[in-house]
Amino acid sequence: MAASGAATPAIEAIDLVRTYQTHTGVLRRRPMTVEAVRGISFEVKPGELFGLLGPNGAGKTTTIKMLITLLLPTSGAARVMGFDVVHDTTAVRQRIGYVFGGDRGLYDRVSGIDNLRYFAELYGVEPSEQRRRIAALLELVGLTGRENEKVEGYSRGMRQRLHIARGLLHDPEVIFMDEPSIGLDPVGARELRQTVRSLVDAGKTVLLTTHYMFEADALCDRIAVINAGRIVALGSGADLKDAIAERTIVEIETFGVTDEAVERLRRDDDVSAVNMEERDQSQILLVQSERGAHITQRLLSLLGDTRVGKVVAREPTLEDAYVHLIATTGHDEARAARAASVQ
């Protein structure tokens, strides 16, 4: 049964756990229990755009699948608009829409509008409502005027917007979007972000997973960072950045930097963290320090004979905070695993 009261969260996860059984080993197969989600708890308010961020394999998609009734929790509980995802499956499904990234789920050889008519029938939209609702959704996602073209001629961005229209046909109160902008070009991604924002402006609640930090920072009211099946941080983008607000990021473009040189940077007393991004012909070192640009010359001297290109000092972004959180919790998980193996 649905919970009552105006303060009912749109989405509520309480100590959600999901494990599954697999096997390890090649010659001698041994059973193994994998903990995909390990005690996740959070709430999403009605009308909120909530981000769920984390690396591949962190448990984001597993969490969403439990919330949309596609997977049963091993333990814990979850509710959508007050309805339990295990015991009130039909009521939950009537109130949610699901939009995922990629090209699956549409019929290429028919038009966009025929796709929507077909799915409107599947979702049980009243025939008298279909024309009005489809026209409104095409306007919302910016496909008015292109609806009679075959989907096989759509750009990837247009396909993603059609996915959104499909997920809204039954007028759900809550929309789950699992990496909807993956693979889009910058123009398509910008159009998609505008569409997502328009959903919230229309009063929908949106839970969004994404790998793009600037997208989460621009769109989300609050963000939960998940790593190794646990939530390691939760708050607004500004809240997450506050964790490293006193630091400066020194970006150093290098060519052929060695592991030994990077380790020298990490051992410096004034360096809080060092991360590396691979580019086409170079490696970008992201050095976090509370001393800021004052230690730039020392950093360069620690790199020794490494060939260096552009050096820039800047304020931290949400991506920097995210990388810091993932790296920190990853080290903690590794230490815990080593301790457990010793015992």
NUVEXZA-154703 format. One record per residue (C-alpha): residue number from 1; x, y, z; residue in one letter. Coordinates in nm, 2 decimals, m for minus. Example, Ala and Ser with C-alpha at 12.3 -4.5 7.8 and 13.67 -1.06 7.14 Angstrom:
REM residues 2
+--------+--------+--------+--------+------+
! drenvo !      X !      Y !      Z ! nuza !
+--------+--------+--------+--------+------+
!      1 !   1.23 !  m0.45 !   0.78 !    A !
!      2 !   1.37 !  m0.11 !   0.71 !    S !
+--------+--------+--------+--------+------+
***
This chain:
REM residues 343
+--------+--------+--------+--------+------+
! drenvo !      X !      Y !      Z ! nuza !
+--------+--------+--------+--------+------+
!      1 !   0.00 !   0.00 !   0.00 !    M !
!      2 !   0.11 !   0.36 !  m0.06 !    A !
!      3 !   0.23 !   0.56 !   0.23 !    A !
!      4 !   0.02 !   0.87 !   0.30 !    S !
!      5 !   0.12 !   1.23 !   0.36 !    G !
!      6 !   0.25 !   1.52 !   0.15 !    A !
!      7 !   0.61 !   1.45 !   0.26 !    A !
!      8 !   0.62 !   1.10 !   0.09 !    T !
!      9 !   0.94 !   1.07 !  m0.10 !    P !
!     10 !   0.91 !   1.00 !  m0.47 !    A !
!     11 !   1.19 !   0.74 !  m0.44 !    I !
!     12 !   1.31 !   0.57 !  m0.12 !    E !
!     13 !   1.58 !   0.31 !  m0.09 !    A !
!     14 !   1.64 !   0.16 !   0.26 !    I !
!     15 !   1.95 !  m0.06 !   0.31 !    D !
!     16 !   1.91 !  m0.21 !  m0.04 !    L !
!     17 !   2.13 !  m0.52 !  m0.10 !    V !
!     18 !   2.16 !  m0.73 !  m0.41 !    R !
!     19 !   2.39 !  m1.03 !  m0.43 !    T !
!     20 !   2.42 !  m1.30 !  m0.70 !    Y !
!     21 !   2.60 !  m1.63 !  m0.74 !    Q !
!     22 !   2.87 !  m1.69 !  m0.99 !    T !
!     23 !   3.18 !  m1.91 !  m1.03 !    H !
!     24 !   3.55 !  m1.84 !  m1.03 !    T !
!     25 !   3.84 !  m2.04 !  m1.16 !    G !
!     26 !   3.91 !  m2.21 !  m1.49 !    V !
!     27 !   4.02 !  m2.57 !  m1.41 !    L !
!     28 !   3.85 !  m2.59 !  m1.07 !    R !
!     29 !   3.53 !  m2.40 !  m1.07 !    R !
!     30 !   3.43 !  m2.26 !  m0.73 !    R !
!     31 !   3.11 !  m2.09 !  m0.64 !    P !
!     32 !   3.14 !  m1.72 !  m0.54 !    M !
!     33 !   2.89 !  m1.47 !  m0.41 !    T !
!     34 !   2.91 !  m1.12 !  m0.56 !    V !
!     35 !   2.77 !  m0.82 !  m0.37 !    E !
!     36 !   2.66 !  m0.58 !  m0.65 !    A !
!     37 !   2.48 !  m0.35 !  m0.41 !    V !
!     38 !   2.57 !  m0.34 !  m0.04 !    R !
!     39 !   2.32 !  m0.15 !   0.18 !    G !
!     40 !   2.23 !   0.16 !  m0.02 !    I !
!     41 !   1.99 !   0.41 !   0.14 !    S !
!     42 !   1.87 !   0.75 !  m0.01 !    F !
!     43 !   1.56 !   0.95 !  m0.07 !    E !
!     44 !   1.45 !   1.15 !  m0.38 !    V !
!     45 !   1.20 !   1.43 !  m0.32 !    K !
!     46 !   0.90 !   1.49 !  m0.56 !    P !
!     47 !   1.01 !   1.71 !  m0.85 !    G !
!     48 !   1.38 !   1.66 !  m0.78 !    E !
!     49 !   1.64 !   1.58 !  m1.04 !    L !
!     50 !   1.87 !   1.33 !  m0.86 !    F !
!     51 !   2.20 !   1.20 !  m0.99 !    G !
!     52 !   2.35 !   0.86 !  m0.93 !    L !
!     53 !   2.72 !   0.86 !  m1.03 !    L !
!     54 !   2.98 !   0.59 !  m1.01 !    G !
!     55 !   3.23 !   0.39 !  m1.22 !    P !
!     56 !   3.14 !   0.09 !  m1.43 !    N !
!     57 !   3.04 !  m0.20 !  m1.20 !    G !
!     58 !   2.97 !   0.03 !  m0.90 !    A !
!     59 !   2.61 !  m0.09 !  m0.88 !    G !
!     60 !   2.42 !   0.20 !  m1.05 !    K !
!     61 !   2.22 !   0.00 !  m1.30 !    T !
!     62 !   2.16 !  m0.28 !  m1.05 !    T !
!     63 !   2.01 !  m0.02 !  m0.81 !    T !
!     64 !   1.79 !   0.12 !  m1.09 !    I !
!     65 !   1.67 !  m0.23 !  m1.19 !    K !
!     66 !   1.56 !  m0.29 !  m0.83 !    M !
!     67 !   1.38 !   0.04 !  m0.82 !    L !
!     68 !   1.19 !  m0.03 !  m1.14 !    I !
!     69 !   1.09 !  m0.38 !  m1.04 !    T !
!     70 !   1.32 !  m0.57 !  m1.28 !    L !
!     71 !   1.53 !  m0.72 !  m1.00 !    L !
!     72 !   1.43 !  m0.84 !  m0.66 !    L !
!     73 !   1.64 !  m0.70 !  m0.37 !    P !
!     74 !   1.82 !  m0.96 !  m0.17 !    T !
!     75 !   1.74 !  m0.76 !   0.14 !    S !
!     76 !   1.63 !  m0.41 !   0.23 !    G !
!     77 !   1.33 !  m0.22 !   0.09 !    A !
!     78 !   1.25 !   0.03 !  m0.17 !    A !
!     79 !   0.94 !   0.24 !  m0.25 !    R !
!     80 !   0.83 !   0.46 !  m0.54 !    V !
!     81 !   0.56 !   0.72 !  m0.47 !    M !
!     82 !   0.50 !   0.52 !  m0.15 !    G !
!     83 !   0.45 !   0.19 !  m0.32 !    F !
!     84 !   0.67 !  m0.11 !  m0.24 !    D !
!     85 !   0.87 !  m0.23 !  m0.54 !    V !
!     86 !   0.83 !  m0.60 !  m0.43 !    V !
!     87 !   0.47 !  m0.61 !  m0.31 !    H !
!     88 !   0.31 !  m0.33 !  m0.52 !    D !
!     89 !   0.48 !  m0.41 !  m0.85 !    T !
!     90 !   0.19 !  m0.31 !  m1.08 !    T !
!     91 !   0.13 !   0.02 !  m0.89 !    A !
!     92 !   0.50 !   0.11 !  m0.92 !    V !
!     93 !   0.51 !   0.03 !  m1.29 !    R !
!     94 !   0.21 !   0.25 !  m1.36 !    Q !
!     95 !   0.40 !   0.54 !  m1.21 !    R !
!     96 !   0.74 !   0.51 !  m1.36 !    I !
!     97 !   0.91 !   0.56 !  m1.70 !    G !
!     98 !   1.25 !   0.41 !  m1.79 !    Y !
!     99 !   1.49 !   0.57 !  m2.05 !    V !
!    100 !   1.82 !   0.40 !  m2.12 !    F !
!    101 !   2.11 !   0.49 !  m2.34 !    G !
!    102 !   2.19 !   0.32 !  m2.67 !    G !
!    103 !   1.99 !   0.23 !  m2.99 !    D !
!    104 !   1.79 !  m0.06 !  m2.85 !    R !
!    105 !   1.41 !  m0.06 !  m2.80 !    G !
!    106 !   1.29 !   0.12 !  m3.12 !    L !
!    107 !   1.17 !   0.00 !  m3.45 !    Y !
!    108 !   1.40 !   0.14 !  m3.72 !    D !
!    109 !   1.19 !   0.07 !  m4.03 !    R !
!    110 !   0.89 !   0.27 !  m3.92 !    V !
!    111 !   0.84 !   0.63 !  m3.84 !    S !
!    112 !   0.89 !   0.80 !  m3.50 !    G !
!    113 !   0.52 !   0.86 !  m3.47 !    I !
!    114 !   0.43 !   0.50 !  m3.55 !    D !
!    115 !   0.68 !   0.39 !  m3.28 !    N !
!    116 !   0.50 !   0.60 !  m3.03 !    L !
!    117 !   0.15 !   0.48 !  m3.14 !    R !
!    118 !   0.27 !   0.12 !  m3.10 !    Y !
!    119 !   0.41 !   0.17 !  m2.75 !    F !
!    120 !   0.10 !   0.38 !  m2.65 !    A !
!    121 !  m0.11 !   0.07 !  m2.73 !    E !
!    122 !   0.13 !  m0.15 !  m2.52 !    L !
!    123 !   0.11 !   0.10 !  m2.23 !    Y !
!    124 !  m0.27 !   0.10 !  m2.24 !    G !
!    125 !  m0.30 !   0.47 !  m2.33 !    V !
!    126 !  m0.67 !   0.54 !  m2.41 !    E !
!    127 !  m0.72 !   0.58 !  m2.79 !    P !
!    128 !  m0.89 !   0.91 !  m2.73 !    S !
!    129 !  m0.58 !   1.03 !  m2.55 !    E !
!    130 !  m0.31 !   0.90 !  m2.78 !    Q !
!    131 !  m0.31 !   1.17 !  m3.05 !    R !
!    132 !  m0.31 !   1.46 !  m2.80 !    R !
!    133 !  m0.04 !   1.30 !  m2.58 !    R !
!    134 !   0.19 !   1.20 !  m2.87 !    I !
!    135 !   0.17 !   1.55 !  m3.02 !    A !
!    136 !   0.26 !   1.70 !  m2.68 !    A !
!    137 !   0.55 !   1.46 !  m2.63 !    L !
!    138 !   0.69 !   1.53 !  m2.98 !    L !
!    139 !   0.68 !   1.90 !  m2.89 !    E !
!    140 !   0.85 !   1.84 !  m2.56 !    L !
!    141 !   1.14 !   1.64 !  m2.70 !    V !
!    142 !   1.18 !   1.86 !  m3.01 !    G !
!    143 !   1.08 !   1.61 !  m3.27 !    L !
!    144 !   0.77 !   1.79 !  m3.41 !    T !
!    145 !   0.81 !   1.81 !  m3.79 !    G !
!    146 !   1.04 !   1.50 !  m3.79 !    R !
!    147 !   0.78 !   1.25 !  m3.66 !    E !
!    148 !   0.69 !   1.10 !  m4.00 !    N !
!    149 !   1.05 !   1.01 !  m4.09 !    E !
!    150 !   1.17 !   0.65 !  m4.04 !    K !
!    151 !   1.37 !   0.61 !  m3.72 !    V !
!    152 !   1.66 !   0.45 !  m3.92 !    E !
!    153 !   1.73 !   0.80 !  m4.06 !    G !
!    154 !   1.74 !   0.96 !  m3.71 !    Y !
!    155 !   2.06 !   1.08 !  m3.55 !    S !
!    156 !   2.16 !   0.93 !  m3.22 !    R !
!    157 !   2.04 !   1.24 !  m3.04 !    G !
!    158 !   1.70 !   1.22 !  m3.21 !    M !
!    159 !   1.68 !   0.85 !  m3.11 !    R !
!    160 !   1.75 !   0.93 !  m2.75 !    Q !
!    161 !   1.48 !   1.20 !  m2.75 !    R !
!    162 !   1.24 !   0.95 !  m2.90 !    L !
!    163 !   1.33 !   0.71 !  m2.62 !    H !
!    164 !   1.23 !   0.98 !  m2.37 !    I !
!    165 !   0.90 !   1.04 !  m2.55 !    A !
!    166 !   0.84 !   0.66 !  m2.53 !    R !
!    167 !   0.91 !   0.65 !  m2.16 !    G !
!    168 !   0.66 !   0.93 !  m2.10 !    L !
!    169 !   0.36 !   0.80 !  m2.30 !    L !
!    170 !   0.18 !   0.68 !  m1.99 !    H !
!    171 !   0.25 !   1.01 !  m1.81 !    D !
!    172 !   0.46 !   0.86 !  m1.53 !    P !
!    173 !   0.53 !   1.06 !  m1.22 !    E !
!    174 !   0.89 !   0.93 !  m1.18 !    V !
!    175 !   1.14 !   0.89 !  m1.47 !    I !
!    176 !   1.46 !   0.67 !  m1.44 !    F !
!    177 !   1.72 !   0.76 !  m1.70 !    M !
!    178 !   2.02 !   0.53 !  m1.72 !    D !
!    179 !   2.31 !   0.71 !  m1.90 !    E !
!    180 !   2.08 !   0.86 !  m2.17 !    P !
!    181 !   2.35 !   1.08 !  m2.32 !    S !
!    182 !   2.61 !   0.81 !  m2.37 !    I !
!    183 !   2.76 !   0.82 !  m2.72 !    G !
!    184 !   2.60 !   1.15 !  m2.82 !    L !
!    185 !   2.78 !   1.42 !  m3.00 !    D !
!    186 !   2.80 !   1.76 !  m2.81 !    P !
!    187 !   2.50 !   1.90 !  m3.00 !    V !
!    188 !   2.29 !   1.60 !  m2.93 !    G !
!    189 !   2.40 !   1.59 !  m2.56 !    A !
!    190 !   2.31 !   1.95 !  m2.52 !    R !
!    191 !   1.96 !   1.90 !  m2.67 !    E !
!    192 !   1.91 !   1.60 !  m2.45 !    L !
!    193 !   2.00 !   1.80 !  m2.13 !    R !
!    194 !   1.75 !   2.07 !  m2.23 !    Q !
!    195 !   1.49 !   1.80 !  m2.26 !    T !
!    196 !   1.57 !   1.65 !  m1.92 !    V !
!    197 !   1.55 !   1.99 !  m1.76 !    R !
!    198 !   1.21 !   2.05 !  m1.93 !    S !
!    199 !   1.08 !   1.73 !  m1.76 !    L !
!    200 !   1.16 !   1.86 !  m1.42 !    V !
!    201 !   1.01 !   2.20 !  m1.51 !    D !
!    202 !   0.69 !   2.00 !  m1.60 !    A !
!    203 !   0.68 !   1.86 !  m1.25 !    G !
!    204 !   0.84 !   1.51 !  m1.31 !    K !
!    205 !   1.08 !   1.35 !  m1.07 !    T !
!    206 !   1.40 !   1.23 !  m1.25 !    V !
!    207 !   1.67 !   0.99 !  m1.13 !    L !
!    208 !   1.96 !   1.01 !  m1.37 !    L !
!    209 !   2.28 !   0.81 !  m1.40 !    T !
!    210 !   2.56 !   0.95 !  m1.61 !    T !
!    211 !   2.94 !   0.93 !  m1.65 !    H !
!    212 !   2.96 !   1.30 !  m1.75 !    Y !
!    213 !   3.04 !   1.51 !  m1.44 !    M !
!    214 !   2.97 !   1.84 !  m1.61 !    F !
!    215 !   2.63 !   1.71 !  m1.70 !    E !
!    216 !   2.55 !   1.60 !  m1.34 !    A !
!    217 !   2.68 !   1.94 !  m1.21 !    D !
!    218 !   2.46 !   2.13 !  m1.45 !    A !
!    219 !   2.15 !   1.93 !  m1.41 !    L !
!    220 !   2.12 !   1.76 !  m1.08 !    C !
!    221 !   1.97 !   1.91 !  m0.76 !    D !
!    222 !   2.15 !   1.65 !  m0.55 !    R !
!    223 !   2.40 !   1.37 !  m0.64 !    I !
!    224 !   2.49 !   1.04 !  m0.48 !    A !
!    225 !   2.82 !   0.89 !  m0.56 !    V !
!    226 !   2.83 !   0.51 !  m0.55 !    I !
!    227 !   3.14 !   0.29 !  m0.55 !    N !
!    228 !   3.17 !  m0.08 !  m0.49 !    A !
!    229 !   2.80 !  m0.11 !  m0.41 !    G !
!    230 !   2.80 !   0.16 !  m0.14 !    R !
!    231 !   2.71 !   0.53 !  m0.14 !    I !
!    232 !   3.03 !   0.72 !  m0.05 !    V !
!    233 !   2.89 !   1.07 !  m0.08 !    A !
!    234 !   2.56 !   1.25 !  m0.11 !    L !
!    235 !   2.47 !   1.62 !  m0.15 !    G !
!    236 !   2.46 !   1.89 !  m0.41 !    S !
!    237 !   2.74 !   1.95 !  m0.66 !    G !
!    238 !   2.86 !   2.23 !  m0.44 !    A !
!    239 !   2.86 !   2.01 !  m0.13 !    D !
!    240 !   3.07 !   1.74 !  m0.30 !    L !
!    241 !   3.32 !   2.00 !  m0.43 !    K !
!    242 !   3.35 !   2.14 !  m0.07 !    D !
!    243 !   3.54 !   1.83 !   0.02 !    A !
!    244 !   3.84 !   1.96 !  m0.19 !    I !
!    245 !   3.75 !   2.33 !  m0.20 !    A !
!    246 !   4.07 !   2.43 !  m0.03 !    E !
!    247 !   4.28 !   2.26 !  m0.29 !    R !
!    248 !   4.41 !   2.38 !  m0.63 !    T !
!    249 !   4.44 !   2.15 !  m0.92 !    I !
!    250 !   4.76 !   2.17 !  m1.12 !    V !
!    251 !   4.72 !   2.02 !  m1.46 !    E !
!    252 !   5.06 !   1.91 !  m1.61 !    I !
!    253 !   5.08 !   1.79 !  m1.97 !    E !
!    254 !   5.35 !   1.53 !  m1.99 !    T !
!    255 !   5.49 !   1.31 !  m2.27 !    F !
!    256 !   5.61 !   0.96 !  m2.17 !    G !
!    257 !   5.60 !   1.02 !  m1.79 !    V !
!    258 !   5.72 !   0.72 !  m1.59 !    T !
!    259 !   5.55 !   0.55 !  m1.29 !    D !
!    260 !   5.85 !   0.65 !  m1.08 !    E !
!    261 !   5.80 !   1.02 !  m1.15 !    A !
!    262 !   5.43 !   1.00 !  m1.07 !    V !
!    263 !   5.52 !   0.83 !  m0.74 !    E !
!    264 !   5.76 !   1.10 !  m0.65 !    R !
!    265 !   5.48 !   1.35 !  m0.69 !    L !
!    266 !   5.25 !   1.14 !  m0.47 !    R !
!    267 !   5.51 !   1.12 !  m0.19 !    R !
!    268 !   5.55 !   1.50 !  m0.17 !    D !
!    269 !   5.41 !   1.63 !   0.17 !    D !
!    270 !   5.21 !   1.91 !   0.00 !    D !
!    271 !   5.04 !   1.69 !  m0.26 !    V !
!    272 !   4.70 !   1.55 !  m0.16 !    S !
!    273 !   4.64 !   1.33 !  m0.47 !    A !
!    274 !   4.77 !   1.27 !  m0.82 !    V !
!    275 !   4.55 !   1.13 !  m1.10 !    N !
!    276 !   4.64 !   1.07 !  m1.46 !    M !
!    277 !   4.44 !   1.10 !  m1.78 !    E !
!    278 !   4.56 !   0.95 !  m2.11 !    E !
!    279 !   4.53 !   1.17 !  m2.41 !    R !
!    280 !   4.62 !   1.08 !  m2.77 !    D !
!    281 !   4.99 !   1.16 !  m2.75 !    Q !
!    282 !   5.03 !   1.28 !  m2.39 !    S !
!    283 !   4.94 !   1.21 !  m2.03 !    Q !
!    284 !   4.77 !   1.48 !  m1.81 !    I !
!    285 !   4.87 !   1.47 !  m1.45 !    L !
!    286 !   4.60 !   1.62 !  m1.22 !    L !
!    287 !   4.78 !   1.72 !  m0.90 !    V !
!    288 !   4.57 !   1.83 !  m0.60 !    Q !
!    289 !   4.74 !   2.05 !  m0.33 !    S !
!    290 !   4.63 !   2.30 !  m0.07 !    E !
!    291 !   4.95 !   2.49 !  m0.15 !    R !
!    292 !   4.81 !   2.57 !  m0.50 !    G !
!    293 !   5.02 !   2.71 !  m0.77 !    A !
!    294 !   5.30 !   2.80 !  m0.52 !    H !
!    295 !   5.45 !   2.45 !  m0.56 !    I !
!    296 !   5.43 !   2.43 !  m0.94 !    T !
!    297 !   5.80 !   2.46 !  m0.98 !    Q !
!    298 !   5.87 !   2.19 !  m0.72 !    R !
!    299 !   5.63 !   1.96 !  m0.90 !    L !
!    300 !   5.81 !   2.01 !  m1.23 !    L !
!    301 !   6.15 !   1.94 !  m1.06 !    S !
!    302 !   6.01 !   1.61 !  m0.92 !    L !
!    303 !   5.92 !   1.50 !  m1.27 !    L !
!    304 !   6.29 !   1.51 !  m1.35 !    G !
!    305 !   6.37 !   1.45 !  m1.72 !    D !
!    306 !   6.00 !   1.41 !  m1.82 !    T !
!    307 !   5.91 !   1.62 !  m2.12 !    R !
!    308 !   5.64 !   1.87 !  m2.01 !    V !
!    309 !   5.39 !   2.07 !  m2.22 !    G !
!    310 !   5.12 !   2.31 !  m2.09 !    K !
!    311 !   5.09 !   2.37 !  m1.71 !    V !
!    312 !   4.77 !   2.52 !  m1.57 !    V !
!    313 !   4.65 !   2.58 !  m1.21 !    A !
!    314 !   4.27 !   2.60 !  m1.16 !    R !
!    315 !   3.99 !   2.55 !  m0.91 !    E !
!    316 !   3.85 !   2.20 !  m0.85 !    P !
!    317 !   3.55 !   2.08 !  m1.04 !    T !
!    318 !   3.29 !   1.82 !  m0.96 !    L !
!    319 !   3.49 !   1.57 !  m1.17 !    E !
!    320 !   3.79 !   1.63 !  m0.95 !    D !
!    321 !   3.58 !   1.58 !  m0.64 !    A !
!    322 !   3.44 !   1.26 !  m0.79 !    Y !
!    323 !   3.78 !   1.12 !  m0.88 !    V !
!    324 !   3.90 !   1.20 !  m0.53 !    H !
!    325 !   3.60 !   1.01 !  m0.37 !    L !
!    326 !   3.64 !   0.71 !  m0.60 !    I !
!    327 !   4.01 !   0.69 !  m0.54 !    A !
!    328 !   3.98 !   0.73 !  m0.17 !    T !
!    329 !   3.71 !   0.47 !  m0.12 !    T !
!    330 !   3.88 !   0.23 !  m0.37 !    G !
!    331 !   4.19 !   0.24 !  m0.15 !    H !
!    332 !   3.98 !   0.18 !   0.16 !    D !
!    333 !   3.81 !  m0.12 !   0.00 !    E !
!    334 !   4.14 !  m0.26 !  m0.10 !    A !
!    335 !   4.28 !  m0.23 !   0.25 !    R !
!    336 !   3.96 !  m0.40 !   0.39 !    A !
!    337 !   3.99 !  m0.68 !   0.14 !    A !
!    338 !   4.36 !  m0.74 !   0.24 !    R !
!    339 !   4.27 !  m0.74 !   0.61 !    A !
!    340 !   3.99 !  m0.99 !   0.55 !    A !
!    341 !   4.22 !  m1.22 !   0.35 !    S !
!    342 !   4.48 !  m1.22 !   0.63 !    V !
!    343 !   4.21 !  m1.31 !   0.89 !    Q !
+--------+--------+--------+--------+------+
***
